[in-house]
Amino acid sequence: MRLNTKKIREDFPILKKKVYGKPLVYLDNAATTQKPRQVIQAMDSYYESYNSNVHRAVHKLSQEATQAYDDAHEKVAEFINAEGIEEIVFTKNTTESINIAANSLARHLKKGDEIVLTQMEHHSNIVPWQQAAKKAGAKLRYAEINNNGELDMQQLHSIISKNTKVVAFTHVSNVLGTINQAKEIVAAAKEAGAISVLDAAQSVPHMPVNVKELGCDFMAFSGHKMLGPTGTGVLYGRKEMLEKTEPMLYGGDMISEVSFEDAKWNELPWKLEAGTPNVAGAVGLAAAVDYLQKIGMENIHGHERMLTRIALKRLQGIKDVAVYGPKDAAKRGGLVAFNLNGAHPHDVSAFLDAAGIAVRGGHHCAMPLARLLGIAGSTRASFYLYNTAEEAEKFTETLEEIAAKLKKPTPIPESRK
Ligand SMILES: Cc1ncc(COP(=O)(O)O)c(C=O)c1O
């Protein structure tokens, strides 16, 4: 089903904004997305009518807040087809979610064990594993990418062995756009007796993701990248896995009993959510899930594919533009990273910004990948459900103008001749 972007855009107050007198074209959705009125109002309503702490007091406001907070877990569980709220830990972002998993799994690693990552990971899915490996004396191994920006599946299978204890990988690359064959990789990890950790920061917001179908042990994603408020993220873990997961933070709400000497942990998921949580954030995230479900994840995925197809086609028509990742939009998420020969990505981003087009320039928190590609960084346009075909055209047309401008030699002022 085609998305009615005109109607959708009416829900996003910020999209009416003008920057430098020009209509805002927001194409930095891989970093964070804009929020619809429904999310903003849900949070306002929490603060205006039932703001309270959760899981503590018996008073009415606390009961209402607790109900809303627990319901938000339930909603997220349904969204990704988890068993129930005991498999859903609320965090502040993907980064925190992966850190919780890595911090706990690190305790079970020993010298000679191996952690398999891929060359296309975000720093959030590299650095926590580097630290885990250092602590345990374990080794990191990397699944390689081919010239098309896809994982070399043969090489990946060849590095998964009986020494592999963890396979942590991104579902969709935030630079190449590549959609990885998550089911196959999870199955390979399982066969080797390894635990799988899926970084779904760029997939859960954009396409249907079903944890039971994928079979992964852990999965991390960010609420703020799926119309939810900043400061919201999720760690999904199979119940059996979360039961074995050691908390990263200790304190209030995560305990069932405390003595002067020791403590017992609370039931799931609260054992992994120490301290007063982001209740307003949870309420906002629940509203975001409602919003996405109403539109339909398959429809959102199809819409982004259409925008990506437009962008890829036009970009490939510009001489001196290098596009990274698969050339086929069907193999990608809704983002396109590229370089304009000879121009720094920050300059390209600044030129686009001057036209009201918000993109991201830099290494996109994937420095090892940039080095592998032999680039300092790239400019990335990333789409979401509210972006239109006209915006994708405007972005590529503006880029064509920038490319033409940059090709002309800089005129020497008369005074310097
Ligand atoms: C693939 C991927 N993983 C992890 C992250 C980290 O997300 P957050 O900053 O919300 O923790 C990002 C953010 O851009 C990402 O794209």
The ligand as a Gaussian input file, in Angstrom:
#p B3LYP/6-31G(d) Opt

LIG

0 1
 C       23.653000       0.296000      13.157000
 C       23.672000       1.162000      14.382000
 N       23.993000       0.621000      15.555000
 C       24.001000       1.340000      16.680000
 C       23.709000       2.678000      16.683000
 C       23.738000       3.434000      17.968000
 O       22.503000       3.942000      18.285000
 P       22.324000       4.861000      19.563000
 O       23.175000       6.071000      19.335000
 O       20.885000       5.176000      19.616000
 O       22.811000       4.092000      20.731000
 C       23.397000       3.299000      15.484000
 C       23.123000       4.746000      15.435000
 O       23.288000       5.411000      14.464000
 C       23.378000       2.519000      14.300000
 O       23.073000       3.061000      13.129000

